[in-house]
């Protein structure tokens, strides 16, 4: 939850109005459907890769960022309930902590849930912070806008390039080794024998990717002779396809590196 009573005296403010104009789109990579990622100070220390998520009912601080702020687990208060997202898998927090968050001239004390799980982000700011700040977040304009202590509009802008790096980092994390539970072999059997009769090779194995796909695909060459290419869904509209192709080409070295490591 957000502690409203310390530095933010909303009752003393006059009626406020927040507006966006076409000028706010200047300098952005358009068109886009990017999420909003900010850099804002926690405890007077700048924290980068902070995702603004209007769908989140809690503010999340990841443990790596918690440590980078010089904090220890002794500072944490217990949290009883797990966090459950769209995956349905519960994540049990390490605890919770209240930290001062600075946005322009405004400070709010924010209660963060601290979790130790992989994420390309350092923190997630949800509806508690947005509503406590009375800020309006615009993913289109890539900024949050609010009324500062002087009664004037203030703006914190996002960074589209940082967001793309977060996306690439999430791809890198997806190749991490996952542990699975392997059943014990029946007594006296050799590896592979117990499952040999049940093992069926899927029909898809060995077939070209274009034949296995449930949608029509088009080839996007990535070298001059066309021997190397991506397969992209043909049903994407021109704008979405152009954005996807641009992203793939800009990150081709990273993607090829990941593919090489996965094969080895």
C-alpha angles and dihedrals in degrees: 000000000000119000103224101182105070112069104346112081100181094169090065093057126100123233109297136207128194121198138180127203138187088264088070088066093060114115094019126122102247140234098029143150095201125154118236118261120178141184111225135158122258112190089352090301117115113242116196130198095040110164118214106215116180088186094062120094091193138050112238128203116189117225096241090059090043089058093044088058088060094249127142133209088253087075093060127102118211123266118203104191125063124233115249122193135178092294090063091227111131118232115202111216124227088225142283135277138183115231133175112248119198123208113174108303093343128091125191128179105229129195110226128195107221116215132178104216135116115276137153087222131073096211144356121223112204139181096296092064094039093051094042090053091042084226128157115221118205117189089185092057092035096228147088118234129196143154112271128215090272091057093251128119115266127191136203113193128212128228118236093192092055089051091054090051089052089053092051090048090053089054090051091052091051090070094059116123114265120205117229131187113248117202118237118259118249112261112276096013127120126232109283097014097094093057101033095098093047096043113106123178109227115244089235093067110107096010119120115264091242090059094048095050120101091213132055111264134202126205120244108194118220098186134046099255093046095236091124120051148147123240112227129185110261092212094069113109117248095259095049092044092050091050092049093048091048091051093048093050093046091052100035095120093052093046093048090049091053091048091051092051092047091053092050 
